[in-house]
């Protein structure tokens, strides 16, 4: 229980840190460079994460209790990163912020979210699309793990190989898509991103019906999993950008933090029920039904993005 409590405390910082990152970066980067520069930062972070995970795995093999001091180092690194973040130059917008108590601040926050969703129609449509995407992703990600084990009989090495494959490909794609995000409407970019996850879910359905594979040592290579890896790599590259900074393209620089806060709140709201529904669908109707429902939800999200762009421009 105490271990879970530590993770709860850790993740409580995200609703503060993520919007602040958007606010600082959007205020310092020109619109044309925002996506490109953020994609480079994301790329370097992911490369360092892969290297760290590799070294940490070797370390755990040597000393299973190494986490007792590695977690302490990770905590110190997190504090240092926040201190570095706070050193980024930021000029506050000249506006009067009403002072009040805790509940008054919560009320103002709720009213602010309501105002944004009511007045900014393109952003409202963007979040509507994310609602259907979020349901599809959260309802299938857990079931996908069960599918790998029970249906495909993949061992840990095989699962890790597939995941490493699409993550490594994504590293090469992130800078390219970072430039693309700065040049096209974020709703078009979102439609492309949603299509990539829809196609990788359909690849899993294809693997159900066509489970032909070859074994290379302890690794099972399913032929239908090849498009899964390719589409998943596109999804991993594009969503890492869209989810983090997509909301900032619908507002002025000084509003980027508030818009990302709305995005995070809506993400947390659907996270309450979507994973449970996914497991329920799997237990009642099986893998194919669950993945198909997810793909259908993503198709709706794609249509919303194109409809919004054609309507609002």
N, C-alpha and C positions, 0 to 999 in steps of 0.2 A: 504493500500500500504506500509506504514512504517513497518507493522508487517511482510509482506513478505520480505521486504528489510533486516530486521534483520535475517531472516532465510537464505537469500542469503549470507550475510556476515558470518554467522555461518558455512555454508557448504563450503565456500571458503577455510577454513582451512584444509579440508579433503585431497585435493591433496598434501598437504605438510606433514600432520601428518601421514597418512597411509603408504606412502613409507618409511618415517623415522622410523616408528615402525618396519617394515620389516628389514630395514637396521641394526638397533641396535640389534634386537633379533637374526637375522641370524648370526651376527658377534659374539655374545656372547654364543649362544647355539650350542652344537654339533648337527650334522645332525640327529642322531638317537633320540635326545631328543627334537628337535625343535617342531614337531607336538604335542607331549605329553604335553610339558610345556605350549605351546600356548593354547591348549585345556583347560587346567586347569584355565588359566587366563580368557579365554572366559566364562567358566562355572561360575566362581565367579562373573564376570561382569553381566552375565544374571540373576543370583540369586539376586544380589543387585538391578538390574533394576526392577525385578518383585516386590520386597519388596517396593522399592521407589514408583513405580506406584500405588501399593495398598494404601500406606499411602497418596499419593498425591490425589488419588480419594476421600478418606475419607475427606481430608482437603478441597477439592473443594466443597463437599457437605455441609460442615460447613461454608465455606467462599468462595463464587464464585469468589471473587477478589483476592484470595490468590496468583494467578499467578504473580501479580505485584511485589511481593518480592521473590517468589520462583524462577522466571527466573533470578533474580539478584544473588541468591545463586548458581544456576546452572552455571551461567557465571563464578563466582568466582571459583567453583569447576573445571570448564574446564581449567581455567588459571593455577590452582595449578597442574592439571594433566599434562599439557604441561611442567611445570617446573620440575616435577618429571621425566618425560620422558627425558628431556634434561640432567638429572644427570646420566643417564645410561652410563657406560664406553664404549667408542668407539675409536679404533685406526684407523686413516685414512690410506688408501692405498697410497703408495708412487707413485704418478703420477702427471704430470704437467697438471694443468687445465688452459686453455687459458682464459685470461681476455678480456672482451669486454663490449659493451653496452647491453641494453635490447634486441634489435632486433637481435643482434649477438648471445645472449644467447638462444633466441627462436629458431634461425636457428640451433644452435648446438644441441638443444634438439630434434628437428625434425629429424636431421640427425642421432642422436643416436637411436631414435626409429626405423628408417628405417634400420639401421645397425643390430639391434637386431632381427627384424622380418626377415631380409634377411639371416643372418648367423646362427641363432639358429633354425633349422628346427623343432625339437620337440616342442619348445615353440610356434612357428608359428602355428603348428597343434593344440596345446592346445588352443590358442586364436581363431582359426577357430571354434573349438568345442564350445567355449564360445560365439561366435557370434550367433550360432544357438540356444544355450541355452538362451542367453540374449533376443533374439527376442521372444522365446516362453514364458519366464517368464514375460517380460514387457508387452507383448501383451495380456496376460491373467489375470494378477493380478487385473487390474481394472475391467475387465469384470466379474471376479469371484465375486467381491463385488456386482455387479448388479444382478448376478445369485442368490446369497443368498437372496436378497431382493425380486426380481420380480418373480423368478421361484419357490423358496422354501418357500418364505414368512417368513423368519427367522427374529425374533426381535433382538434387540441389545444384550440381555442376551444370546440368543442361539448362535449368532455369536461369542460373547466373550468366551462362554464355549468351542466351537470347537477350537478356537485359543489358549486358555489357555491349553487345553488338549494336543495339539501337541507340544506346547512350553515346557510344563512340562516334557513330555516324552523325548523331545530332550535334556533336561538337564542331564538326566541319560545316554544318548548315546554319548554326546560330548567327554568325556574322552576316551571312547573306540575307537571312530573313530580318535581321536588325535593320539593314538598309531598306528592305522592301517595306517594312512597317512605317518608316518615315516618309514614304512616297505615295502610299495609297490610303484610302479611307480605312479606318480600323475595322469597320463592319465587313468590308470585303476580306480583310485579313482574317477576321474571325470566322467567316464562312469557309475559307480555305482550311483553317485549323480544325474546325468542326468536321469537315469532310475527311480529314486525315484519320481522326479517331473513329469515325463511322466506318471507314474502309478497313481499319485494323480489326474492328469488331466483326465485320463480315468475313474477314480472313479466318477468324476463329471458328465461325459457323462453317466455313468451307473445310476447315481441318476436321470438324466433327464428321462430315460426310465423306471426306477423302483423307483418311488417316495414314496414307502411304508414307513411309519414312525409311531412312537408312541409319544404321548405327555406326558411329565412328568411336571406337572405344566405349566409354560410358556415356557418350553424348548421342542423343536422339535428334536427328535432323528431319523434321517433318517438312515436306515440300511446300505445303500450304502455309507454313509459318514463315517462309521467306518474304512474301508480301506483308505479313504481319510486322516483321522487323523493319521493313522499309517504310511502311506507313507510320509505324510507331516512332521511328526516328524523326520524321517530319513533325509529328505531333509534339514530341519532346522538345524540339527546337522552337517551334512556333508558340506553343502554349507557355513556355518559360518566359517569353516576352509579353504575350498578350495578357496573361493573368496579372503580371507584375506591373506593367505600365500602360496597358490598353486604356484604362479609365482616364489617364492624364491627357489623352488626345481629345477629350470632349470638354475641356475646361481651360480657364486661364491658369497661368503658372502658379499663382498664389492659392488656387483652389484645388491643386492636385492632391494634397493630403486629405482633404475632405471627401473628394470623389473616391479615392481609394478606400477610405473608411466605409463608405456606403457599399462598395464592392465586397469588402471583407465581411461586413455584416450579413449581406445576402448570401455569401458563400457559407457562413456559419449556420444560417437558417436552414438551408437545404441539406447541410451535413447532418442535421438532427434526424432526418427521416430517410434520406435516399439510400444509405448503405443497408439499413434494415429491410427496406423494400426489395433491394436487390437479392438479398439472401432469401427472403420470403418467396420471391418469384422463382428462384432456383429450386427451393425445396418443394414447391407446388407444381411447377411446370418444366423444370429442367434447364440445361445450359442454353440450348438453341433459343428457347423462348426469351430468356433473360437478355441474351446478346441482341436478339432481334428487336426487342422493346427498346434497348439502348440505342440501336442504330436508327430506329424510327424517331426517337426523341431528338437525335442529332439532326435528322433530316428536317424536322420542324424548326430547329435552331437555325439551320442554313437558310431556309425559306424566309424566316423572320429577318435575317440580316440583309438579304437581297431585296425583300419588300421594303424594309426601312430605308435602304439606300436609294431606291427608285422613288420613294415617296418624299423623303426629306432632303435628298441630295447630299 
